[in-house]
Amino acid sequence: MALSMDISPSNHCMAFGDEHSGISVYSQAGNTEPVFNLFPRETEFADHLLSYPHMGIDDPMAIYSSIPLPHLPPGETSYASDNWPARFAKEVYRPLPIIDPLVLNQ
């Protein structure tokens, strides 16, 4: 299995490293002296995206405020969700469940 790969700066050959510390070099036919990168740099990878726990949309105990809002781009002052039409915005009252009087008396 190939674990690493490098291409020469001249694009005349490719080298593959395997799990047994072997290197396989492939080059163009007739090219006996391929050129390799003598000053390699570490590969730069993109930052990992933050992942959040899975929450069901119909879960009444989901805590959506635990997911932060993204930063607004320069010049913006509100999110798209701040301008919902009235037919989509509905305030809902969640009454507290009735607490057993025995619990309150203790």
C-alpha positions as CSV (number, residue, x, y, z in Angstrom):
1,M,0.0,0.0,0.0
2,A,1.4,3.4,-0.9
3,L,1.7,5.7,2.1
4,S,3.4,8.7,0.5
5,M,3.9,10.2,-2.9
6,D,6.2,12.9,-4.4
7,I,6.4,14.4,-7.9
8,S,9.7,15.9,-9.1
9,P,9.8,19.6,-9.8
10,S,10.4,18.9,-13.4
11,N,7.4,16.6,-13.5
12,H,9.6,13.9,-15.1
13,C,9.1,11.2,-12.4
14,M,7.0,10.2,-9.4
15,A,8.1,8.3,-6.3
16,F,5.8,6.2,-4.0
17,G,6.7,5.1,-0.5
18,D,5.1,2.0,1.0
19,E,4.6,0.5,4.4
20,H,7.8,-1.6,4.2
21,S,10.0,1.6,3.8
22,G,10.5,0.9,0.1
23,I,10.5,3.6,-2.6
24,S,9.2,3.0,-6.1
25,V,10.3,5.5,-8.7
26,Y,8.5,5.9,-12.0
27,S,10.0,8.1,-14.7
28,Q,9.6,8.8,-18.4
29,A,11.2,6.4,-20.7
30,G,14.8,7.4,-21.5
31,N,15.1,9.7,-18.5
32,T,18.0,8.3,-16.5
33,E,18.5,11.2,-14.1
34,P,15.3,12.5,-12.6
35,V,15.3,15.7,-10.5
36,F,13.8,15.6,-7.0
37,N,12.9,18.3,-4.6
38,L,16.0,18.8,-2.4
39,F,14.3,21.3,0.0
40,P,10.9,19.8,0.9
41,R,8.4,21.6,3.2
42,E,5.8,20.2,5.4
43,T,2.4,19.8,3.8
44,E,-0.1,22.5,4.9
45,F,-3.6,21.1,5.6
46,A,-6.8,23.1,6.2
47,D,-8.0,23.6,9.7
48,H,-10.5,21.0,10.9
49,L,-14.1,22.1,11.2
50,L,-15.7,22.1,14.6
51,S,-18.2,19.3,15.0
52,Y,-21.2,19.6,17.3
53,P,-23.3,16.8,18.8
54,H,-26.2,15.4,16.8
55,M,-29.5,16.9,17.8
56,G,-32.9,15.9,16.4
57,I,-35.0,18.7,15.1
58,D,-38.1,17.3,17.0
59,D,-36.2,16.8,20.3
60,P,-37.9,19.1,22.9
61,M,-34.8,18.8,25.1
62,A,-32.3,19.9,22.4
63,I,-30.1,22.9,23.4
64,Y,-29.7,24.8,20.2
65,S,-28.0,27.7,21.9
66,S,-24.9,25.5,22.4
67,I,-24.1,26.0,18.7
68,P,-22.6,29.5,18.3
69,L,-23.7,31.7,15.4
70,P,-21.1,32.3,12.7
71,H,-19.4,35.7,12.6
72,L,-21.1,38.3,10.4
73,P,-19.1,39.4,7.3
74,P,-17.8,43.0,7.4
75,G,-20.6,45.5,6.7
76,E,-23.4,43.1,7.8
77,T,-25.5,43.9,10.8
78,S,-28.0,41.1,11.0
79,Y,-28.5,37.5,10.1
80,A,-31.0,36.2,7.5
81,S,-32.9,34.5,10.4
82,D,-33.5,38.0,11.9
83,N,-35.8,38.9,9.0
84,W,-38.3,36.0,9.0
85,P,-41.8,36.8,7.6
86,A,-44.5,37.0,10.2
87,R,-46.1,33.8,9.0
88,F,-43.0,31.8,9.9
89,A,-42.4,33.5,13.2
90,K,-44.5,32.2,16.0
91,E,-44.0,32.6,19.7
92,V,-44.7,29.5,21.7
93,Y,-45.3,29.4,25.4
94,R,-43.9,26.4,27.2
95,P,-45.8,25.9,30.5
96,L,-43.8,24.5,33.4
97,P,-44.8,21.0,34.4
98,I,-46.9,20.7,37.5
99,I,-44.6,20.1,40.5
100,D,-45.8,17.7,43.1
101,P,-46.8,19.5,46.3
102,L,-44.9,17.0,48.4
103,V,-41.7,18.1,46.7
104,L,-42.4,21.7,47.4
105,N,-43.2,21.0,51.1
106,Q,-39.8,19.4,51.8
